[in-house]
Amino acid sequence: MEIKAMPYSFRSSNEEDRMIWNGANRNALAKLTVALSAKGKPRQSFIDLGIVSRPKSPGADLEFCQTADSMRVRWEKAQHGWVRLNTDVSALGNPGRAGCGGIIRNEHGDWLGGFSRNIGVTTSFIVELWALRDGLILCHNLNLHAVDIHTDAQAIVEAVKNASYSNHIVMPIVDDCRQLISQLAQLRIGHCYRQANACADFLARKGALQANSFILYQDPPVDLLELISLDKLGLYCNRTIPELSVPP
């Protein structure tokens, strides 16, 4: 199958950036923001609020304070010689208006490329497949050969890995994903928690709001730079552990 570049636009999306930052995502992103001083230490106010804990030693990872009913998660860098592709979606209902996004970073956590797409009205499962397909095509266009994919949609991981999976509604795009995967020299695909997927989530929200069908970013949007920096620092986030109900 011939791999062609996706249509893209380099038009400014500053207005869409402001819509996202000033909307429902603002509080969540604000909690993730750690303003660094010249010495690279978190501000005292964040420590006092319990959002960030003090590093145990100079150069240690910044981390969120963990409680008994939570676990610490963070975005992990790819292994040496690999790149990390993260994808995510944003859906206003299921089905509902949906968008997807993805980000590719090297082993050091540096930006290699990203995208956002407006899908229209569809289900979250279909838009997750669109995100994976767009991400794989971008990997091919960037001539990447060892790709480690992380998505917070376990159903997508299983659909792609399971050769016996069949669903006539989504099989065309599933087959596209499998074909693109087969043409990569090395590939891993696995599940990650939503809290470790903040950058892809940011781009997915942009996709749901944007007027353009597809935007390919050569450089990261300005409002995404801080989240990328936090991932590179190894900032831990708290993930609430759901209580298990034990039948009497």
N, C-alpha and C positions, 0 to 999 in steps of 0.2 A: 504494500500500500504506500503510495506516495504521500509524504508528509509535507504539507504546505503551511506557510505562515498564516496565523490567524489575522483577521483585519484588526487594526488598532488605531488609536488616536492619541496624539501627544498634546491635545488641547488642555489648557489649565482647568483643574477641577477645584479651585480654591473655594468656590461657593459651596460645593458638595462637602468639602472638608469641614467648613464651618457648620453645616447642617448636622453632620455627625457629631462633631465635638460639642455643640450646644444642645444636642438632643439627649436621648435616654442613655447614651453611652458615656456621657460626660463624667458622671459620678464614678463609674467603674474605672475609667481611664485615670481619673484624678487619684484614686486610691493606689494605682500602680506607679504613679509618678514619684520618683525619688530624685529630688534636686541635689546634685552633688556639689560639694565645695571644692576648692582648689586641691585639697588633699584627698578627694575621692571618698569622703565619708558621708553618710546620710545626715540630713539635718536633724537636730535634736527633736524638733516637733514631731517628726515621723516616728521616732523612737518612743516618745512619750505617749503617742496615740496608740501604740501597740501594732502599728502597721508594719514597721520594719524593726527587726531585732539587731542589737549591736553585733558587729563581727567579732568572733572570738579571738581573732588574731589579725594583724595587719595583712591586707590582701585577701582575707577570707571572704567567702560568698556572702552577699547581702541576703537576708531571708525574712520572710514573714513569720510572725510569732505563731507557733503551733499550739493548738489546744487539744484536749483529750478526744474530741469528736471530729478531728480533722487530720488531714495528712498533707505533707509538703510536696508540691509538684513544681516543676520548672521546665522551660524549654531546654532541650539538650542539643549541643552542637554535634554535627556529624563526625564520624571517625575520619582519621587521616586519609586523604585521597577521595573522600566522598563528599556529596552535597546533600543538603536537607531540603526537601520540598514539603511545605505545610499547606494544606488546603482547608477551607471552611466555607460555610454557607450562612446566609441570613434569610429567613423566610417569615413573612408577616402572615402567619396562618399556614395550615397544611391541608389542602392547597392554599396558596396565597401568593402575593407578590414576592419574588425571590431574587436573590443575587448570590454570587459566589466570588471567591477570591483566593489567591495563592501567592506564596513568597518562596523564593529559592535563595539559600544562603550557603556559603562555603564552610569549610571545617573550622574557620575562625569566627563564624557568625556574621560575616560581612555580606551585604546585599549583592546578589547576582541578577535578580530580576523579579518582577511581580506582575500581577494582573488583577482586574476586577471585571465582572460580567453581570449584566442585567438579563435575567432569564425570562421575566414575565411571570405569569401565574402558573404555578406547577407545584408538585409535591417536593418535600425536602429530600427524599431519596433520589429523585431524578436530578435535582440541582447539585447534590453531592457528586453524582457521576459526572456531570458537566465540569465541576471543579477539578476532578481528577484528570479528566481528558484534557482540559486546557493546560493544566500543569505539566502533563506528560509531553504535550506538543511543544510547550516552551522549553522543556529540558532538551528535546531534540533540536530545536532551533538554536539553542545555545551550545550545541555539541557537547553535552554532558554525558558521561558514560557510566558513572557509578552514583546512583540516586537512591537516597533513603527517604521514603515517603511517610509522613505522619499525618493522619486525619483523626478527628474525634468522632467519626461515624464508623462504629464497629461493623455495621451491616455492609458498608461499602468494601471494607477489607475482606469480609467473608465472601461477598459476591464475586470479587475479582480473583481471589485465591482458589475458590471452589470450582473446579472444572465442570462439575455436574450441575452448577447453578443454571436455572433457566427461568426466564420471565419474558414473554414475548413483547411486553410493552417497552422494556428497557434494554433488550438484548442487543439492538444495533449499537448503542453507546457503550455497553459492556464489552462487546466484541472489539470496538475501536480501542478501548483501554487495554484490553489483553494484547491486541496487535502492537500497540505502541510499547507496551512493556516488553514484549518478546524481542523488540529491536534495540533494546538497551543492553549493553554488555553486562552490567551488574545492577540489580535492583532489589531493594527491600521495601516492604510495605507493612505498616503496623498502626496500631491505635494509640492515640495520646489523649490525655484529659483536656477538656475545654480550657482549663486555666493555663495550660501550657501551649495554647494555640492563639494567643492574643493578637499577634500580628496578622495572621490569616483572617481572623475574625474581623479585624479593622477593615481589611480590604473587601471582605464579603459584604459588610454593611455599606461600604461605598457602592458596591455593585448593585445592591437593592435600591439605592437612591438615584443612581446616575441616569442621565438621559441616553447616553451612548450605549450601544449594545455591548461593546467590548473595548476595554482600555488596557494597553500594554504599557507598563512603566519601565523606562530605562533607569530612572532614579526613583528612590522612594518618596512618597508624598511627605511633605514637611511634618505634618502631624503624626506621622508614623515613626519618625526618627528616634523619638524618646523610647518608644516601646522596643525598638530594635536594640538600643543601647542597654536597656534593662535586661533583655534576653542575653546579650553578650556578657553582662556582669554576672549572670547566673542567679538572678533574683528568684527566690522561692515564693510561691503563692500558696495560700491555704485552700484546700479542697475539702468541703464538708463531707463527712462520711455518713451516708444515710443509715438510720437506725433499722435494724432487722427485727421484724415482728415475729415472735416465736409463738406458734399456736399452743394453747393450753393443753 
